[in-house]
Amino acid sequence: MEYKTLLFCIPYAGGSSSSMSNVSNVLNTEDVEVHYLELPGRGMRSTEPFHSTLEETIEDISDKIRSRLLSKDQPFILWGHSMGAVLGLLVLFNLQNDYMPKGLIVSGMQAPLFQPAELPMPRKKRNALLLDILPTKYERSKNAPIFQRVQQKRIEIMEKDTALLEENPVEDWPSIIIETPLAVIIAENDELYNNKDCYKDWNRHTSNTTSYFPVDGGHFFMFQYPKQTSALLSKIINDLTH
């Protein structure tokens, strides 16, 4: 039996299942079915408690993927942006021995093994920057109560998400190696990761090929250039599945 390839989208810190839908909804491919993954504490899972460990987060995402696969032979691809890139790597590593992943797409995140010359940006400062550059439909009403409520909720979720990675460090990153190709999307003007060298070491996490794709825009390039991003994703997915 021939199955459709599934694309699972894992959003950035503070993101929900709808965060990446503007791009993947216009993907130019009929052979791919798109699914948006969501952590507890937001969106459709807003009544569920936040995860406190990385292990339960990885298992939660893995379970959601397992539940959507019709067979262990059904091909799938993960696309993770920012924090979602790290989660995507760990999830694919967790699933690869029992399922048929075709590849991992990462964007908006330095390689886990990259060692910056400077001290990393403090969490609160980084989150403040993320909030500042993240597009919002309430942008014109920043002083309105609804904007303030939405912004406060975003801050809460973002703090929980970023703490999840910082307070649960992976002890042996060199051993996290996937067997599928890996595609790295690099925004030319990423406000968080503007040192292009920080992406190179993603190739240390696959025994297969690593491809690098520069794109216009900043950290949230997919919102700035949705059509171009969609075209690039379609190309990458086609390369991974053929």
C-alpha positions as CSV (number, residue, x, y, z in Angstrom):
1,M,0.0,0.0,0.0
2,E,1.3,3.5,-0.9
3,Y,0.9,6.1,1.8
4,K,1.1,9.9,1.6
5,T,4.1,11.5,3.2
6,L,3.2,13.3,6.4
7,L,4.9,16.6,7.3
8,F,4.9,17.4,11.0
9,C,5.5,21.0,12.0
10,I,7.0,21.7,15.4
11,P,6.7,25.5,16.3
12,Y,9.0,27.9,18.1
13,A,9.0,28.7,21.8
14,G,5.6,30.1,22.7
15,G,4.1,28.8,19.4
16,S,0.9,26.7,18.9
17,S,-0.4,24.4,16.3
18,S,-1.5,27.3,14.1
19,S,1.9,29.1,14.2
20,M,3.3,27.7,11.0
21,S,0.1,27.1,9.1
22,N,0.5,30.3,6.9
23,V,3.3,28.6,5.0
24,S,2.5,24.9,5.0
25,N,-1.1,25.6,4.0
26,V,0.1,26.8,0.6
27,L,2.7,24.1,0.0
28,N,2.8,23.2,-3.7
29,T,2.5,19.5,-3.3
30,E,-0.4,17.1,-3.4
31,D,1.6,14.1,-2.1
32,V,2.2,15.6,1.4
33,E,-0.3,15.8,4.3
34,V,0.5,18.5,6.8
35,H,0.1,18.1,10.6
36,Y,0.7,20.8,13.2
37,L,2.0,19.6,16.6
38,E,1.2,21.4,19.8
39,L,2.6,21.2,23.3
40,P,0.3,21.5,26.3
41,G,-0.6,24.8,27.9
42,R,-1.7,26.6,24.7
43,G,-4.2,26.5,21.8
44,M,-6.3,23.3,21.8
45,R,-4.4,22.0,24.8
46,S,-4.6,25.1,26.9
47,T,-6.1,23.3,29.9
48,E,-3.3,20.7,30.1
49,P,-0.3,21.5,32.4
50,F,3.0,22.4,30.9
51,H,5.7,19.8,30.7
52,S,8.5,20.0,33.2
53,T,11.0,17.7,31.6
54,L,12.5,17.3,28.1
55,E,11.8,13.6,28.2
56,E,8.1,13.9,28.6
57,T,8.1,16.6,25.9
58,I,9.8,14.3,23.4
59,E,7.6,11.4,24.3
60,D,4.5,13.6,24.0
61,I,5.4,14.7,20.5
62,S,6.5,11.2,19.5
63,D,3.1,9.9,20.7
64,K,1.2,12.5,18.6
65,I,3.2,11.4,15.5
66,R,2.6,7.7,16.2
67,S,-1.1,8.3,16.5
68,R,-1.2,10.0,13.0
69,L,0.8,7.4,11.2
70,L,-1.4,4.7,9.5
71,S,1.5,2.3,9.4
72,K,5.1,2.0,10.6
73,D,6.0,2.1,6.9
74,Q,4.3,5.5,6.3
75,P,7.0,8.1,5.4
76,F,7.2,11.3,7.3
77,I,9.3,14.5,7.6
78,L,9.7,16.8,10.6
79,W,10.1,20.6,10.3
80,G,11.1,22.3,13.5
81,H,11.6,26.1,13.8
82,S,13.7,27.7,16.6
83,M,13.1,25.6,19.7
84,G,11.2,23.2,17.5
85,A,14.4,22.4,15.6
86,V,16.0,21.0,18.7
87,L,12.8,19.1,19.6
88,G,12.6,17.8,16.0
89,L,16.1,16.4,16.2
90,L,15.4,14.6,19.5
91,V,12.0,13.3,18.3
92,L,13.3,11.9,15.1
93,F,16.2,10.3,16.9
94,N,13.6,8.8,19.3
95,L,11.5,7.3,16.4
96,Q,13.9,6.4,13.7
97,N,14.5,2.8,14.7
98,D,10.8,1.8,14.5
99,Y,9.4,4.1,11.8
100,M,10.2,5.5,8.3
101,P,11.3,9.1,8.6
102,K,12.5,10.6,5.3
103,G,14.2,13.7,6.7
104,L,14.5,16.6,9.2
105,I,14.1,20.2,8.3
106,V,15.4,22.8,10.8
107,S,15.3,26.6,10.8
108,G,15.9,29.5,13.1
109,M,18.3,27.6,15.5
110,Q,22.0,27.2,15.9
111,A,23.4,23.7,15.9
112,P,23.3,22.1,19.4
113,L,27.0,21.6,19.4
114,F,28.0,25.1,18.3
115,Q,30.1,26.9,20.9
116,P,29.7,30.7,20.6
117,A,32.6,32.9,21.4
118,E,30.4,35.2,23.4
119,L,28.1,34.4,26.3
120,P,24.6,33.5,25.1
121,M,21.8,36.1,25.4
122,P,20.0,35.8,28.7
123,R,16.7,34.1,28.6
124,K,14.5,37.1,29.5
125,K,16.3,39.3,27.0
126,R,16.0,36.7,24.2
127,N,12.3,36.2,25.0
128,A,11.8,40.0,24.9
129,L,13.4,40.2,21.5
130,L,11.3,37.3,20.2
131,L,8.2,39.0,21.4
132,D,9.3,42.2,19.7
133,I,9.9,40.7,16.3
134,L,7.1,38.2,16.3
135,P,4.2,39.4,14.1
136,T,0.8,39.7,15.8
137,K,-2.7,40.5,14.5
138,Y,-3.1,42.9,17.3
139,E,0.0,45.0,16.3
140,R,-2.1,48.2,15.8
141,S,-3.7,48.0,19.2
142,K,-0.7,47.5,21.5
143,N,-2.4,49.5,24.3
144,A,-5.7,47.6,24.1
145,P,-6.6,45.2,26.9
146,I,-6.9,42.3,24.5
147,F,-3.4,42.8,23.2
148,Q,-2.1,43.0,26.8
149,R,-3.8,39.7,27.7
150,V,-2.5,38.0,24.6
151,Q,1.0,39.3,25.2
152,Q,1.0,38.2,28.8
153,K,-0.1,34.7,27.8
154,R,2.6,34.6,25.1
155,I,5.3,35.6,27.7
156,E,4.1,32.9,30.1
157,I,4.2,30.2,27.4
158,M,7.5,31.4,26.0
159,E,9.1,31.4,29.5
160,K,7.9,27.8,30.1
161,D,9.2,26.6,26.7
162,T,12.6,28.2,26.9
163,A,13.1,27.0,30.5
164,L,12.3,23.5,29.3
165,L,15.5,23.5,27.2
166,E,17.7,25.5,29.5
167,E,16.8,23.5,32.6
168,N,17.0,20.1,31.0
169,P,20.3,20.1,29.1
170,V,21.1,17.1,26.9
171,E,24.2,15.6,28.3
172,D,25.5,13.8,25.2
173,W,24.7,15.8,22.1
174,P,27.4,14.0,20.0
175,S,25.5,10.8,20.3
176,I,22.3,12.3,18.9
177,I,22.7,11.2,15.3
178,I,19.9,10.6,12.9
179,E,20.1,8.4,9.8
180,T,18.1,10.6,7.4
181,P,19.1,13.7,5.4
182,L,19.0,17.0,7.2
183,A,18.0,20.3,5.6
184,V,19.0,23.6,7.4
185,I,17.2,26.8,6.5
186,I,19.3,29.9,7.3
187,A,17.7,33.3,7.4
188,E,20.0,36.0,6.1
189,N,19.1,38.5,8.9
190,D,18.2,36.3,11.8
191,E,18.0,38.6,14.9
192,L,18.9,35.7,17.3
193,Y,21.4,33.7,15.3
194,N,23.2,36.1,12.9
195,N,26.5,34.2,13.0
196,K,26.3,32.0,10.0
197,D,28.9,29.6,11.4
198,C,26.5,28.6,14.1
199,Y,24.5,26.5,11.6
200,K,27.4,24.4,10.2
201,D,27.6,21.8,13.0
202,W,24.1,20.6,12.3
203,N,25.9,18.1,10.0
204,R,27.3,16.4,13.1
205,H,23.8,15.1,13.9
206,T,23.2,13.0,10.8
207,S,25.0,10.1,9.3
208,N,23.4,11.1,6.0
209,T,23.7,14.3,3.9
210,T,23.2,17.9,5.2
211,S,22.0,20.7,2.9
212,Y,22.0,24.4,3.7
213,F,19.4,26.8,2.3
214,P,19.8,30.6,2.7
215,V,16.5,32.6,2.7
216,D,15.7,36.3,2.9
217,G,14.3,37.7,6.1
218,G,14.8,37.5,9.9
219,H,14.1,34.9,12.5
220,F,10.5,34.7,11.5
221,F,11.2,34.7,7.8
222,M,8.2,32.4,7.2
223,F,5.8,35.2,8.1
224,Q,7.8,37.8,6.1
225,Y,8.0,35.7,3.0
226,P,5.4,32.9,3.1
227,K,5.3,32.2,-0.6
228,Q,9.1,32.0,-1.0
229,T,9.3,29.8,2.1
230,S,6.6,27.6,0.8
231,A,8.4,27.2,-2.5
232,L,11.6,26.3,-0.7
233,L,9.8,23.8,1.6
234,S,8.2,22.2,-1.5
235,K,11.6,21.8,-3.1
236,I,13.2,20.3,0.1
237,I,10.3,17.9,0.6
238,N,10.5,16.8,-3.0
239,D,14.3,16.2,-2.6
240,L,13.7,14.2,0.6
241,T,11.0,12.0,-0.9
242,H,12.5,11.2,-4.3
